[in-house]
């Protein structure tokens, strides 16, 4: 008998991603066409906060509970049901309040409450991980993910303090924003996804010594890698050298991980269907590009270009949030049969992935062209089309998942 049924919680995940995609469509439409309703800045805040809390955090929490439920009794799982429900309430509270009023009392209340819920989740999950065998390779990844999630909240509190005091120095404001984003994207999201991947594949990856080394390289590099986002602050030489080493360590660890995958490829292929293999390969390619770009950004001239042009910053953030984390989570849900694959679900997911990479391609072209201050014709319209593709494909995927028959 299953203690925790993830399907109902994961339907919320898919529905929430539909909402995230819809907000993306509205923002792209407002940029390219006349649409007086809604404040663009408010929509942006609602979009980003709901994407983090309602889509990614909710999904990661559900999947982590799926992992831990094998080691806990049903009564011990009740607290997680409450925390998942509370997180959803806060996510929808932020969605509505940010869209209506931006940063104000109600939105700050819900965002603060969501942080406290994450603290409780981290505390209980850390405690319950003691029930898992110590040698399980997912343990360290999950622990690090939760630690980095807590660390990321300090950036939020710094931002809240600056807004309350109405003292917003540009450098301190940007450093706080990037601090939060770094420990979410490269900390909580990445390490939780790696923990989930190892939880499924650890029996096919027997080289525990190499796997431990990979984890510790990524974990040790995560904190100094934050300063990759603050190279414009004229860091001291010793810190700059540490940043370069951190970026290089992450590339080395990723290459080592890919080598282990390659060595055990025949066994892994028997576990995962071909279509999911290709989509996971696309995620791996996107992550490889991201790590190489990070290493390249340690070159001062490249760093100045990257932070000087908004399309490049947006492209990088979307590369991580969409092409890596979101696509991985969707493929993970279906490839390991955590939720059923309904008829046409694969086609809808492939269309979503196409929209993601089309969005990245357009942003990349726009970013490169901005170096020479060249205006790309119809770029905003093309980005709107990409956003529409992602929304419609996710809407279709969600509708297919609601159906009870027609599984493939």
C-alpha positions, 0 to 999 in steps of 0.5 A: 500500500502506498503511503503517499500518492503523488499524482494528485499533488503533481497535477497541481504542478502541471496546472501551475506550470500552465499558469506560469506559461500563461503569465509568460504569454501575457508579458510577451504580448504586452511587450509586442502589442498594445495591452493596457491591462495589468502592470508589467512589473507586477506580472513579472513578480507574479510570474517569477515567484509563482514559477519558483514556489508553485511550479519548481519548489512544489514539484521538488518537494513532492518528489522528495516526499516520494523518495522518503516515503519508502522509509517512513510510516503513514503517520510520519508523512502527514506533516508533509501533506500539510506543508505541501498544501501550505506551500500551495496556498502561499504560492497562489497568494503570491500569484494574486497579490503580486499581480494586483499590487506588486511588492506590498504587505500581502505579497510580502506576507505570503512570500515570508510564509513560504520561506518559513514553510521551506524551513519546516520542510528542510528540518523534517526532511533532514531528520527523516533522512536518518531513516535512509541507508547512509550510503545512498548517493541521493542523501548528500544531494538532498541535504545540500539542496535544502541547505542552499534553499535556506541560504537563498532566503537570506537574499530575500530578507536583505531585499525586504529590509532595503525596501522597508527602509527605502534604502536601495543602493544599486550594487547591494540590491543587485547583489541580493537579487543574484544571491537569491537566484544563485542559491535557488538555481544553482543550489536548491534546484540543481542539487535536488534534481541531482538527488532525484536522478541518483535516487533512480539510477544509483543501482546502475552507477556503482562507482560510489567513490567517483560519485562522492567526488562529483558531489563534493566538487559541486558542493564546495564550488557552489558558494564561491560560484555565487561571485560569478554573478557579482564580477562587476563589483571589482572583486579582490584578486584572491576571490576572483581566483577562487571564483575561476577555480569554482567554475572550473571545478563544476565543469570538471565534476560534470565531465566526470559525471558524464563519463560515468553515465557513458561507462554504464550507458547500456544498463541505463538504456534498459531503464529509460525509453528512447524518447526520454533518453533523447530529451534527457540528452537535451537537458544534459546539453543545456547544462553543459552549455550553462557550465561552459558559459559560466567558466567563460564569464570569468574572462572580464571582457565577456563578463562585462558584455554578459551583464551589460545586455538584458537579453543575455541575462534573460536568456541565461535565467531561462536556460536554467529555469526552463531548458534545464530544471523545468524540462528535466522535471517534466521528463523525470515525471514521465520517464520513471512512471511517476505519473502516467503517460497519456495518449499524445502526452509525449507529443505535447511535451516534445512541443513544449521542449521545442518552444523552450529551445526556440525561446532560447535561440531567439534570446541568444540571437537578440543578445548577440545582436545587441553587442553591435546594437543591431535591432532584430526585426520581429524579435518580440513577436517571435518571443511571443510565438515561442511563449504561446507554443509553451503555453498551449503545449503545457495546457494540452499536457495538463488536459491529457493528464486529467484523462483516465484512459488512453495510456500509452 
